[in-house]
Amino acid sequence: MRFLPFIVCFISVLVISCNGNPNQKKQPIITDIDEHKIKNQFVEANKQLLKKENDEIDYYVKTHHQNFIKTQSGIRYFVLHTSKQGDSIKVNTKVTLNYTLSLLTGDVCYKSETNNPKQITVGNDDVESGLHRGLQYLKKGDKAVLILPSNLAHGLLGDFKKIPPQMPIIYEIEILP
């Protein structure tokens, strides 16, 4: 008998909710989403992440007192030793690199001393797109430092090993003649 009021209330709610007109248009459970507003929020968040990353790279450049050249794509490079060999490297040129790949923190991720020199065909091999682009500012025989923003390095995911997500990377390279 203690549960009688609850049972009556439950049955009343059930009857009322089932009594709707079957031809009546049902209201969507989820309201319309303002796609434009959401897109703008993502764009703003992305701009803030890019600014933060750019500020971190600027700080690195400032503290290392090297005259890095900033390209339109956001790559920064500094030639430590200029080669006297020919023109800049072009797409489809095969190159061999001694390299050290590190983070802005100075943590070394990969080195050619351990992993052997990297041999690539510029523009065609499966390496960071920023490396392909950065090499085109250099010549065979050059020694240089390339700073690749995360979008031209390992992007949103990192490399699942030593490079975290959304992390700019630094290549110290020697392009072997």
N, C-alpha and C positions, 0 to 999 in steps of 0.2 A: 504493500500500500504506500510505502514511502516513495516509491519510484513512479507512482501513478501520474503526478503532475508533469514529470519529465517526459514520460511516454506520450501524454496528451499533447504537450508542447512539440515534441518531435514529429508526431503524426500531423499536427496542424501545419508545421513548416513544410513538410513533405507534400501535403495536399496543395498548399498555396503555390509552391514552386513548380509543381507539375501541371497546374491549371492554366498555363500560358497558352496563347494562341499559336498553333503550330505553323500558321502562314505568316506570322509576324517575323520580320527580318531580325535576325539575331545580331546583337552588338558585338563587335570584336573584343576579345579579352584584352588585347594589347592595343593601346591607342596609336594613332599614326605618329611615326617618329619624324622629327624634322631633320631629314637627311642633310640638308645644307648646314644646319647648325652643328651636327656631329662632325661633318667633314671639316668645317672651320676649326672645331676644337682639336682635331687631329693635326691639322696644318699648324696651328699655334703651338701645340706640344712639340711637334717636329722642329719648328723654328727655334724653340727654346733649347732643345737638345743639341741642335747644330751650333747655336751660339755658345753653349757651354763647352762643347768640344773644340770649337774654334778658339775660345779663350784659353783652354788648356794647351792647345798647340802653340798659341802666341806666347804663353808663359814659358813653355819649353824653349822656343826660339830665343826669347829675350834672355833667359838664364844661360844659354849656351854661347852667346855672343858670336854667332855666325851669321853672315849675310844671306839668309835663305831667300830664294826667289819664290814668290807665290804665284802659281798658275791660276787660270780662270776656273779650273776644276777643283781647286782647293789643295792640290799637291804642293808641297814645298820642297825645294831641293837646294843643295849647296854642293858645289864641286870642290872637293878637297885637293885634287890633282887633275889638271887638264892634260889630256892626251893631244898629241900633234897629229893623230891619225884621222884624216878625212872628215867627212860630214857626220851630222847627227845620225843616230840609229833610226832606221825606218821600219815600218811594218814588214813582216816576213823575213827580217834579218835574224839569223841564228846567233845567239850570244851565250857565253858562259860566264857565270858570276860567282865570285867569292862573296859571301854575304854574312851579315849578322842581322837578325831580325829581332827587334826588342820593342817593348812598350814604352810609353812616355815616362813611366816610373823608373826606367833603366833595367827592368827585368828582362833578361835575354830569353827569348823563346826558342829560336833555332839558329844554328850556325853552319856554315859550309864545312868548318873544321870537323864537325861531327856527322853532318848529313851529306857531305861531298858537295862540290860546286853545283850550282843550279844551271842546267842547260835548257834554254827556252827559245822558241821562235816568237819574236815579238808580235803580239796581236793574235796569236793562234793557240797558245798553250794554256793549260788550266792552272793559272796562277792569278794573283790579285790583279784586277783590272787597272788599279793604280800603278802597279809595277810596269805593266805594258805601256801605260801613258808616260810614266816618269822616265823610262829608259829612252824615250824618243827625244828627250832634252839633252841626252848625253852622247858621247862617242866611245867607240871601243878603246880601251886603255884608261878611261876616266876612273877616278875614285870619287865617290859622292855619297851624300846622305840624302835619302828621300823620306819625307814624312807623308804618309798616306792617311787621309781622313777615313773614318770607319766605313763610309759608304763606298769607298774605292778599295777597301781592304777586305775584312771578313764580315762586315755588315752587322745586321741585327743578331746574328747567331754566334759570332766568333767562329773558332775552328773546332770546337768541342774538345780541345786538348789544352793548349797553353794560352790561347788568345781569347779573352773574355768577349762577350757581346758588346757591340757599339764601342769598340776600342780602336783609336788611331794607332798605327804602327810605324816603326822607324826601320828603314833598311839602310844599313851602311854597306855599300857595295863597291866592288872593284870589278869592272868589266874587262875580262881577260882579252888580250889582243887576238 
